[in-house]
Amino acid sequence: MSSTIARLWQTIVNLIDHISNTSILTIGNEKITIIAIINILFSLVIVLVFARLLKNFLKYRLLQKLKIDEGNRQAIATIVGYSFSTIGFLVILQTNGFDIASLTVLAGGLGVGIGLGLQSITKNFTSGLTLLVERKLRIGDFVQFDGMDGYVKEISLRSTLIRTRRGGSVIVPNSHLVENMILNWDYESPTNRIHIPVGVEYGSDPVLVTEALLKAAYMEPSVSSEPPPKVIFIGFGASSLDFELWVWVSRIDLEPHITSSLNFLIEYHLRQYNITIPFPQQDLWLRNPEVLYPVGRRKSEVQEFLAANQKPEIQDSKPLALRDLLPQVTYFKNFTELELRQLIEVGCRRRLRESEVLFREGDAGDSFYIVLAGTVEVYVEKINKHLTNLRTGSFFGELSLMLGIPRTASVRAVEETILFAINHKGFENLLREHPELSEVIVQEFAKHQDELSERQKQLRELGLVDASEDDKNPVVWVRKRLKNLFGV
């Protein structure tokens, strides 16, 4: 009985050995057996596992420690992972006795098959390589295409995963991304511009409209102050004067939230300035209005009735407007409305909390301020001496800005305060737009030559007076100083 079982077992072993060593395919001069195929498949699984582990190690550990951004980590890890898999596959074939050169015939046949039946896969594969190498799309980029927008979460060789703002995931074939136009908001700069259209009724003051829109823009924390917001007069609409508020933001993907917030702020400030947002309307003119008067009533009686029942107009108090404050500053008193509008665009608003210090004595004089709301205290910190309080409508800091001299006193907010500020860059742009303003400033300073001489002496002691601009005549010195500081 035992000998029978032994012979049966030996027969089975011989059969398995015969089958495993029997050639089932011949490629060139190479014969492929079942055991070879099993070895190749097993080795290939090991290579793929190691390739995946290597890719994750590079992406989430090594490259992250090297502080490489997420988009570069994804590209490098993917390319290295696929390269490792390809080289590993070739090594497996070589170690199993395959002559790589003999596979050229098979590769040619596969090429024909791929060209005919696997066109889409091949197309997406090469497109994936293109995306990874060119890096026109990176992980984390916010993109828009085909009426859809979202964040690039993963780029593989066949497809790209995009996470929409609503939370859904869209798998897009790579060929679609390579062949079609895509708006990549993060490609060159993380800062992008949002346009807010605004229409106001005919008869509205464009200067006040500009001020109200810019005031709204500076109250939105998401809006960048550099580049500064800008108001564009689009044209004359059917029922309104059409403007656009341009603001720059660092998170364009938050555009719906930022736009909503700005719309609330714009509506509020337009209402504060009694500026009306119109609706489409048509005027009806009657050739013979007397036909509408009630029978038996004269025209004068109807007019008296309408006047008696007319609702009184509510006079809303307007906030203090920059267009009214700026002409009170000596240097801007002769500005036209259009020039005042440009001046309002040049400046920006700054909010101070109670007791917050704006600047200290000795700081660089880089801005000029007007108090729009609240109160600031001017004091000398070194001797703890109070000089004065400046309230709504007051301006200060122009001497330090225009002459580039250090602050001679400190300023802090007594209460919640809003300031209008013109910084060095804005003032330089203003002088370039209005070169005649520099001479106005010089002539105004000429009225206070004693103070100018004192400032000039102070700068000499600090070594801040350039030899090319120094002059015994303080007025000549101011003229040269403005030219050196602002290029006018």
LOKE-251706 format. One line per 4 residues: number of its first residue (from 1); their letters; for each residue x, y, z of C-alpha. Coordinates in nm, 3 decimals, padded with zeros to 5 digits. Each point is the difference from the previous one (the first is absolute). Last residue first. Layout:
NUM) A) X Y Z ~ ...
END
This chain:
488) VGFL) 01.099 11.528 -00.924 ~ 00.201 -00.316 00.088 ~ -00.178 -00.057 00.331 ~ 00.273 00.016 00.263
484) NKLR) 00.272 00.175 -00.198 ~ -00.234 00.249 -00.167 ~ -00.181 00.073 00.326 ~ 00.331 00.068 00.172
480) KRVW) 00.119 00.229 -00.279 ~ -00.307 00.221 00.039 ~ 00.023 -00.016 00.379 ~ 00.369 00.105 -00.013
476) VVPN) -00.085 00.296 -00.221 ~ -00.254 00.108 00.261 ~ 00.250 -00.055 00.284 ~ 00.256 00.237 -00.158
472) KDDE) 00.337 -00.112 00.131 ~ -00.011 -00.299 -00.234 ~ 00.039 -00.375 00.031 ~ -00.135 -00.204 -00.294
468) SADV) 00.321 -00.139 -00.148 ~ 00.156 -00.045 00.345 ~ -00.281 -00.236 00.103 ~ -00.163 00.086 00.330
464) LGLE) -00.066 -00.300 00.224 ~ 00.314 00.025 00.215 ~ -00.205 00.015 00.320 ~ 00.145 00.342 00.086
460) RLQK) -00.071 00.119 -00.354 ~ -00.358 -00.124 00.029 ~ -00.057 00.206 00.315 ~ 00.151 00.310 -00.163
456) QRES) -00.233 -00.037 -00.297 ~ -00.297 -00.040 00.232 ~ 00.095 00.317 00.190 ~ 00.050 00.192 -00.323
452) LEDQ) -00.338 -00.116 -00.121 ~ -00.164 00.115 00.323 ~ 00.153 00.345 -00.041 ~ -00.097 00.008 -00.368
448) HKAF) -00.372 -00.044 00.067 ~ -00.165 00.185 -00.288 ~ 00.246 -00.162 -00.240 ~ -00.162 -00.335 00.085
444) EQVI) -00.312 00.108 -00.188 ~ 00.206 00.112 -00.298 ~ 00.183 -00.334 -00.008 ~ -00.326 -00.195 00.030
440) VESL) -00.156 00.193 -00.287 ~ 00.318 -00.063 -00.200 ~ -00.035 -00.374 00.056 ~ -00.368 00.012 -00.100
436) EPHE) 00.089 00.120 -00.352 ~ 00.123 -00.352 -00.074 ~ -00.357 -00.133 00.024 ~ -00.010 -00.362 -00.121
432) RLLN) 00.365 -00.050 00.096 ~ -00.060 00.172 00.332 ~ -00.296 -00.231 00.073 ~ 00.198 -00.312 -00.089
428) EFGK) 00.269 00.109 00.249 ~ -00.267 00.066 00.262 ~ -00.140 -00.351 -00.047 ~ 00.346 -00.155 00.030
424) HNIA) 00.084 00.200 00.314 ~ -00.331 -00.076 00.173 ~ -00.328 00.191 -00.008 ~ -00.217 -00.095 00.297
420) FLIT) -00.367 00.056 00.086 ~ -00.051 -00.079 00.367 ~ -00.274 -00.180 00.193 ~ 00.005 00.013 00.380
416) EEVA) -00.136 -00.207 00.290 ~ 00.097 00.215 00.296 ~ 00.301 00.200 00.123 ~ 00.206 -00.138 -00.288
412) RVSA) 00.377 00.047 00.017 ~ 00.250 00.247 -00.147 ~ 00.366 00.053 00.090 ~ 00.203 00.314 -00.061
408) TRPI) 00.288 00.129 -00.216 ~ -00.046 -00.261 -00.271 ~ 00.309 -00.052 -00.214 ~ 00.052 00.209 -00.317
404) GLML) -00.087 -00.095 -00.358 ~ -00.084 00.358 -00.099 ~ -00.349 -00.063 -00.136 ~ -00.085 -00.284 00.237
400) SLEG) 00.134 00.160 00.317 ~ -00.168 00.332 -00.082 ~ -00.335 -00.164 -00.086 ~ -00.029 -00.184 00.331
396) FFSG) -00.329 00.155 00.112 ~ -00.357 00.067 -00.106 ~ -00.308 00.099 00.201 ~ -00.353 -00.062 -00.134
392) TRLN) -00.114 -00.218 00.289 ~ 00.207 00.066 00.311 ~ 00.364 00.072 00.084 ~ 00.098 00.010 00.367
388) TLHK) 00.297 00.208 00.112 ~ 00.351 00.003 00.150 ~ -00.001 -00.245 00.291 ~ 00.343 -00.041 00.160
384) NIKE) 00.146 -00.335 00.112 ~ 00.356 00.133 -00.025 ~ 00.123 -00.262 -00.245 ~ -00.349 -00.073 -00.135
380) VYVE) -00.073 00.344 -00.138 ~ -00.374 00.014 -00.068 ~ -00.261 00.033 -00.277 ~ -00.331 -00.161 00.093
376) VTGA) -00.241 -00.136 -00.260 ~ -00.379 00.040 -00.017 ~ -00.284 -00.176 -00.181 ~ -00.117 00.013 -00.361
372) LVIY) 00.155 00.110 -00.329 ~ 00.330 00.124 00.145 ~ 00.229 00.092 -00.290 ~ 00.348 -00.152 -00.024
368) FSDG) 00.331 00.040 -00.187 ~ 00.233 -00.296 -00.030 ~ 00.367 -00.106 -00.011 ~ 00.156 00.212 00.274
364) ADGE) 00.247 -00.254 00.132 ~ -00.030 -00.058 00.374 ~ 00.195 00.227 00.237 ~ -00.304 00.089 00.203
360) RFLV) -00.247 -00.287 00.003 ~ -00.266 -00.110 -00.248 ~ -00.369 -00.100 -00.009 ~ -00.014 -00.123 00.361
356) ESER) -00.319 -00.188 00.094 ~ -00.162 00.148 00.313 ~ -00.354 -00.072 -00.135 ~ 00.015 -00.199 -00.321
352) LRRR) 00.126 00.162 -00.318 ~ -00.150 -00.046 -00.347 ~ 00.190 00.098 -00.313 ~ -00.147 00.120 -00.326
348) CGVE) 00.189 00.033 -00.327 ~ 00.127 00.279 -00.220 ~ 00.063 00.023 -00.375 ~ -00.365 -00.060 -00.087
344) ILQR) -00.113 00.302 00.205 ~ 00.265 00.213 -00.173 ~ -00.127 -00.107 -00.342 ~ -00.353 00.103 00.101
340) LELE) 00.133 00.332 00.128 ~ 00.159 00.059 -00.340 ~ -00.333 -00.060 -00.173 ~ -00.178 00.233 00.242
336) TFNK) 00.257 00.274 -00.061 ~ 00.291 00.057 00.238 ~ 00.062 00.357 00.113 ~ -00.013 -00.074 00.374
332) FYTV) 00.228 -00.303 -00.029 ~ 00.323 00.134 00.153 ~ -00.179 00.199 00.268 ~ -00.199 -00.294 00.131
328) QPLL) -00.361 00.120 00.028 ~ -00.050 -00.116 -00.361 ~ 00.051 -00.359 00.129 ~ -00.278 00.008 00.258
324) DRLA) -00.301 00.060 -00.227 ~ 00.094 -00.266 -00.259 ~ 00.097 -00.219 00.294 ~ -00.361 -00.011 00.114
320) LPKS) -00.123 00.029 00.359 ~ -00.292 -00.236 00.027 ~ -00.332 00.120 -00.138 ~ -00.295 00.069 00.227
316) DQIE) -00.319 -00.126 -00.153 ~ -00.260 00.261 -00.088 ~ -00.336 -00.171 -00.021 ~ -00.217 00.162 -00.262
312) PKQN) -00.346 00.095 00.117 ~ -00.283 -00.210 -00.140 ~ -00.224 00.190 -00.242 ~ -00.359 00.032 00.118
308) AALF) -00.019 00.378 00.018 ~ 00.191 00.048 -00.325 ~ -00.226 -00.244 -00.185 ~ -00.316 00.178 00.122
304) EQVE) 00.138 00.344 -00.087 ~ 00.089 -00.125 -00.350 ~ -00.350 -00.141 -00.049 ~ -00.158 00.329 00.112
300) SKRR) 00.222 00.200 -00.239 ~ -00.101 -00.217 -00.296 ~ -00.370 00.063 00.059 ~ -00.233 -00.266 00.122
296) GVPY) -00.342 -00.070 -00.150 ~ 00.100 -00.326 -00.165 ~ 00.315 -00.145 00.151 ~ 00.324 00.103 -00.177
292) LVEP) 00.134 -00.264 -00.242 ~ -00.103 00.196 -00.313 ~ 00.212 00.289 00.127 ~ 00.317 -00.199 -00.077
288) NRLW) -00.029 00.072 -00.375 ~ 00.334 -00.102 -00.162 ~ 00.078 -00.250 00.271 ~ 00.361 -00.111 00.046
284) LDQQ) 00.072 -00.352 00.129 ~ 00.356 -00.068 00.127 ~ 00.132 -00.355 -00.023 ~ 00.172 -00.205 00.269
280) PFPI) 00.270 -00.261 00.056 ~ 00.091 00.002 00.372 ~ 00.224 00.254 00.163 ~ 00.262 -00.039 00.277
276) TINY) -00.030 00.326 00.190 ~ 00.283 00.196 00.158 ~ -00.106 00.154 00.333 ~ 00.363 -00.011 00.124
272) QRLH) -00.089 -00.244 00.278 ~ -00.210 -00.204 -00.245 ~ 00.299 -00.035 -00.231 ~ 00.201 -00.110 00.302
268) YEIL) -00.245 -00.274 00.100 ~ -00.053 -00.133 -00.353 ~ 00.375 -00.016 -00.054 ~ 00.062 -00.183 00.329
264) FNLS) -00.266 -00.264 -00.070 ~ 00.128 -00.043 -00.356 ~ 00.356 -00.029 00.131 ~ -00.097 -00.286 00.233
260) STIH) -00.179 -00.185 -00.281 ~ 00.294 00.047 -00.236 ~ 00.242 -00.129 00.265 ~ -00.212 -00.309 00.066
256) PELD) -00.051 -00.080 -00.369 ~ 00.370 00.073 -00.077 ~ 00.140 -00.238 00.264 ~ 00.186 -00.199 -00.267
252) IRSV) 00.170 00.327 -00.096 ~ 00.191 -00.015 00.328 ~ 00.276 00.265 -00.002 ~ -00.235 00.283 -00.094
248) WVWL) 00.028 00.304 -00.225 ~ -00.294 00.240 -00.033 ~ -00.155 00.168 -00.303 ~ -00.325 00.190 00.061
244) EFDL) -00.192 00.049 -00.322 ~ -00.217 00.298 -00.088 ~ -00.311 00.052 -00.214 ~ -00.193 00.327 00.013
240) SSAG) -00.358 -00.117 -00.010 ~ -00.324 -00.052 -00.191 ~ 00.104 -00.080 -00.357 ~ 00.366 -00.013 00.093
236) FGIF) 00.263 00.272 -00.026 ~ 00.350 -00.142 00.020 ~ 00.246 -00.227 00.179 ~ 00.133 00.248 00.257
232) IVKP) 00.272 -00.211 00.167 ~ 00.064 00.009 00.375 ~ 00.329 -00.144 00.125 ~ 00.108 -00.202 00.300
228) PPES) 00.372 00.022 00.086 ~ 00.261 -00.241 -00.133 ~ 00.093 -00.022 00.283 ~ -00.280 00.064 00.250
224) SVSP) -00.126 -00.357 -00.038 ~ -00.368 -00.075 00.056 ~ -00.078 -00.291 00.233 ~ -00.051 00.229 00.301
220) EMYA) -00.292 00.187 -00.167 ~ -00.015 00.353 00.144 ~ 00.247 00.128 -00.259 ~ -00.237 -00.095 -00.283
216) AKLL) -00.302 00.172 00.156 ~ 00.193 00.327 00.035 ~ 00.116 -00.039 -00.359 ~ -00.361 -00.032 -00.118
212) AETV) -00.121 00.297 00.207 ~ 00.287 00.223 -00.112 ~ -00.047 -00.081 -00.367 ~ -00.375 00.064 00.025
208) LVPD) 00.072 00.329 00.178 ~ 00.230 00.106 -00.284 ~ -00.249 -00.120 -00.262 ~ -00.272 00.229 00.149
204) SGYE) -00.338 -00.157 -00.075 ~ -00.216 00.183 -00.257 ~ -00.090 -00.319 -00.186 ~ -00.069 -00.284 00.241
200) VGVP) 00.270 -00.241 00.106 ~ 00.109 -00.333 -00.153 ~ 00.264 -00.223 00.161 ~ 00.193 -00.289 -00.155
196) IHIR) 00.246 -00.179 00.235 ~ 00.312 -00.129 -00.180 ~ 00.236 -00.236 00.185 ~ 00.375 -00.003 -00.062
192) NTPS) 00.254 -00.270 00.077 ~ 00.294 -00.050 00.237 ~ 00.149 -00.352 00.018 ~ 00.220 00.085 -00.299
188) EYDW) 00.120 -00.186 -00.307 ~ -00.204 -00.322 -00.020 ~ -00.236 00.049 00.296 ~ -00.318 00.104 -00.186
184) NLIM) 00.036 -00.278 -00.257 ~ -00.263 00.060 -00.270 ~ -00.007 -00.307 -00.224 ~ -00.021 -00.010 -00.380
180) NEVL) -00.028 -00.350 -00.142 ~ 00.250 -00.252 -00.142 ~ 00.217 -00.063 00.308 ~ -00.282 -00.014 00.257
176) HSNP) -00.217 -00.228 -00.215 ~ 00.298 -00.227 -00.069 ~ 00.046 -00.038 00.376 ~ -00.339 -00.164 00.043
172) VIVS) -00.195 00.186 00.274 ~ -00.114 -00.166 00.323 ~ -00.232 00.240 00.185 ~ -00.026 -00.004 00.380
168) GGRR) -00.290 00.173 00.175 ~ 00.039 00.242 00.291 ~ -00.203 00.293 -00.128 ~ 00.317 00.191 -00.081
164) TRIL) 00.097 -00.285 -00.233 ~ 00.283 -00.246 00.064 ~ 00.187 -00.087 -00.320 ~ 00.167 -00.338 -00.056
160) TSRL) 00.215 -00.028 -00.312 ~ 00.009 -00.299 -00.233 ~ 00.222 -00.257 -00.171 ~ 00.352 00.072 00.119
156) SIEK) -00.110 00.125 00.342 ~ -00.057 00.359 00.113 ~ -00.168 00.042 00.340 ~ -00.193 00.267 00.192
152) VYGD) -00.041 00.278 -00.258 ~ -00.246 00.241 00.160 ~ -00.338 00.090 -00.149 ~ -00.197 00.171 -00.273
148) MGDF) -00.257 -00.111 -00.256 ~ -00.157 00.177 -00.299 ~ 00.211 -00.203 -00.243 ~ 00.320 00.119 00.168
144) QVFD) 00.110 00.179 00.317 ~ 00.309 -00.068 00.211 ~ 00.122 00.053 00.358 ~ 00.348 -00.149 00.036
140) GIRL) 00.057 -00.226 00.303 ~ 00.205 -00.260 -00.184 ~ 00.152 00.154 -00.309 ~ -00.117 00.069 -00.354
136) KREV) 00.236 00.155 -00.256 ~ 00.259 -00.236 00.149 ~ 00.175 -00.068 -00.333 ~ 00.127 -00.342 00.115
132) LLTL) -00.304 -00.120 00.195 ~ -00.255 00.138 -00.246 ~ 00.186 -00.144 -00.300 ~ 00.036 -00.340 00.166
128) GSTF) -00.375 00.000 00.064 ~ -00.065 00.094 -00.363 ~ 00.216 -00.297 -00.108 ~ -00.213 -00.233 00.213
124) NKTI) -00.329 00.162 -00.102 ~ 00.080 -00.053 -00.368 ~ 00.120 -00.355 00.059 ~ -00.322 -00.086 00.185
120) SQLG) -00.217 00.160 -00.271 ~ 00.185 -00.167 -00.287 ~ -00.017 -00.346 00.150 ~ -00.160 -00.194 -00.284
116) LGIG) 00.172 00.111 -00.317 ~ 00.326 00.165 00.107 ~ 00.030 -00.232 00.294 ~ -00.036 -00.302 -00.222
112) VGLG) 00.255 00.135 -00.249 ~ 00.241 00.073 00.281 ~ -00.064 -00.343 00.148 ~ 00.116 -00.156 -00.325
108) GALV) 00.312 00.216 -00.003 ~ 00.069 -00.082 00.364 ~ -00.033 -00.370 -00.080 ~ 00.256 00.029 -00.279
104) TLSA) 00.225 00.210 00.223 ~ -00.015 -00.264 00.270 ~ 00.308 -00.180 -00.131 ~ 00.214 00.298 00.094
100) IDFG) -00.104 -00.041 00.363 ~ 00.142 -00.353 00.004 ~ -00.206 -00.177 00.261 ~ 00.179 -00.229 00.244
96) NTQL) -00.205 00.068 00.311 ~ 00.254 00.255 00.123 ~ -00.052 00.211 -00.314 ~ -00.378 -00.004 00.025
92) IVLF) 00.014 00.100 00.367 ~ 00.252 00.278 -00.074 ~ -00.230 00.143 -00.270 ~ -00.295 00.002 00.243
88) GITS) 00.210 00.166 00.269 ~ 00.111 00.275 -00.240 ~ -00.363 00.074 -00.089 ~ -00.123 -00.011 00.361
84) FSYG) 00.284 00.224 00.122 ~ -00.075 00.251 -00.276 ~ -00.370 -00.003 00.094 ~ 00.079 00.077 00.365
80) VITA) 00.266 00.262 -00.082 ~ -00.242 00.184 -00.231 ~ -00.282 -00.011 00.256 ~ 00.219 00.106 00.294
76) IAQR) 00.152 00.293 -00.191 ~ -00.334 00.131 -00.127 ~ -00.183 -00.038 00.333 ~ 00.280 00.159 00.201
72) NGED) 00.025 00.288 -00.248 ~ -00.371 00.082 00.044 ~ 00.016 -00.035 00.380 ~ 00.285 00.246 00.045
68) IKLK) 00.350 -00.126 00.086 ~ 00.089 00.062 00.365 ~ 00.281 -00.264 00.004 ~ -00.195 -00.173 00.276
64) QLLR) -00.297 -00.023 -00.240 ~ 00.223 -00.149 -00.268 ~ 00.115 -00.279 00.234 ~ -00.326 -00.084 00.176
60) YKLF) -00.339 00.030 -00.173 ~ 00.090 00.008 -00.369 ~ 00.331 -00.187 00.001 ~ -00.117 -00.274 00.235
56) NKLL) -00.335 -00.027 -00.180 ~ 00.175 -00.050 -00.338 ~ 00.248 -00.248 00.145 ~ -00.280 -00.205 00.159
52) RAFV) -00.186 -00.001 -00.332 ~ 00.312 -00.109 -00.189 ~ 00.070 -00.269 00.264 ~ -00.350 -00.144 -00.045
48) LVIV) 00.033 00.016 -00.380 ~ 00.340 -00.178 00.011 ~ -00.136 -00.275 00.228 ~ -00.299 -00.055 -00.229
44) LSFL) 00.236 -00.017 -00.300 ~ 00.214 -00.264 00.171 ~ -00.306 -00.221 00.057 ~ -00.118 00.052 -00.358
40) INII) 00.345 -00.074 -00.145 ~ 00.051 -00.311 00.212 ~ -00.347 -00.132 -00.094 ~ 00.072 00.067 -00.370
36) AIIT) 00.331 -00.181 00.024 ~ -00.165 -00.297 00.168 ~ -00.254 -00.017 -00.282 ~ 00.271 -00.014 -00.263
32) IKEN) 00.113 00.257 -00.257 ~ 00.236 -00.109 -00.276 ~ 00.246 00.265 -00.121 ~ 00.142 -00.002 -00.352
28) GITL) -00.237 00.272 -00.124 ~ -00.293 -00.017 00.240 ~ -00.124 -00.357 00.043 ~ -00.305 -00.084 00.205
24) ISTN) -00.131 -00.300 00.197 ~ 00.334 -00.173 00.067 ~ -00.035 -00.294 00.234 ~ 00.201 00.038 00.317
20) SIHD) -00.303 00.056 00.228 ~ -00.202 -00.274 -00.175 ~ 00.279 -00.260 00.026 ~ 00.073 00.085 00.363
16) ILNV) -00.370 -00.019 00.084 ~ -00.031 -00.336 -00.177 ~ 00.315 -00.134 00.167 ~ -00.132 00.104 00.340
12) ITQW) -00.338 -00.160 -00.071 ~ 00.165 -00.326 -00.115 ~ 00.221 -00.003 00.309 ~ -00.307 00.040 00.218
8) LRAI) -00.175 -00.287 -00.175 ~ 00.310 -00.221 00.030 ~ 00.023 00.077 00.371 ~ -00.370 -00.066 00.054
4) TSSM) 00.037 -00.338 -00.172 ~ 00.308 -00.085 00.209 ~ -00.194 00.080 00.317 ~ -00.277 -00.237 -00.095
END
